[in-house]
Amino acid sequence: MPELKDVMAGAVRILADAGVPSPSADANILLAHVLGVERRELSRRVILGYRLTDDETSRVATLLERRAERVPLQHLTGRTGFRRLEILVGPGVFVPRVETEWVAGLAVEEAARLSQPLVVDLCTGSGAIALAVADEVPEARVVAVELDPPAVEWARRNVEALGSRVDLRPGDAVRADEHLLADLVGMVDVVVANPPYIPPDAEPTEPEVRDHDPVLALYGGGDDGLAIPRGVVATAARLLKPGGLLVMEHADVQGEGGRLLATAPDWVDVGTHRDLAGRDRALVARRAG
C-alpha cells in the first residue's frame, strides 16, 4: 500500500503535466475528498506515514485521470465553497466562481441594512447567490428564478440540503414579472443576478468552462453578449420598488455596456463596481422614484 506522501507527490505531477492550473491544490482537495477528511488533516497523516488502502488508491487514480482530462474539480467532489456555504454542483449547472461570491456580497450588504427585505435572484443557477443571502440575512425573504431544468434540479437539491427557506421558481428571468413574479412587481428591495453574458465570439479558453458549463449559462446573446442582461435589467425595473437596488454581474469588458442598460428615467445612481482584482465586474443601479 503506497504512502500518502508519495501519492500526493505523484498526483501533483500528473495534474501539472496535464496543464491543470493549480495542480497542488487540486491534488490535495481530491485526496482529502477520497479520505473523507479536511485538507488540514492531510499534513498530519503525511507525518504519521499514513498508507492508502487498495480502494482509496483506486479511487484516487480514477479521479486524477478525470481531472487530468480537465473535468472540473467541483464535478469530481460534487460540491464547491460559496461564501459561508457548501453548494452541491455537477454536470448540468454552472459552477459559481469567486467573482460571483463578491457580487453576492454586494446584495448581502444592501439587504442587511434593510428591515425584512425582499430579494430576488434572477438566473440563480445552483441557487448559490440566493442561498448566501438567505444564510447571511436571516430576516430576508428570498426568491430565486432559473430557466434551465437541470440547473433548477441542482438549485432544488441545494435548497433542500441546506434547509433553506429560499422560494425557488422555475422560469424565464427575462419575462418573470409577467406571470412568475407578478405578485412581486413593485415590491422588491434588491434584485441580484449573474446572467449569461459571454459574447458569441468570445469562447472560453478553459476546458473546464468551455466543455462542461452549460451553454445556457454562458452566452448572453446579441453581438455584445448583453441581450439577456438587457432583459434582466428590464425585469428588475418592474420588480424593484422606488429606491430598490439592482446588482448584476458582467464580464470585465462590459462595464460601459452594462451602464448603458440602466438609463434614466428608470434608473439613478448607476455605476460599475470593480471586483477584488480591480476589474469591472458588476452593474449597480437604483430604481428611480
Secondary structure by P-SEA (a helix, b strand, c coil): cccaaaaaaaaaaaaaaaccccaaaaaaaaaaaaacccccaaaaaaaacccccaaaaaaaaaaaaaaaacccccccccccccccbbbbbcccbbbbcaaaaaaaaaaaaaaaaccbbbbbbcccccaaaaaaaaaaccccbbbbbbccaaaaaaaaaaaaaacccccccccccccccccccccccccccbbbbbccccccccccccccccccccccccccccccccaaaaaaaaaaaaaccccbbbbbbbccccaaaaaaacccccccbbbbbbcccccccbbbbbbcc
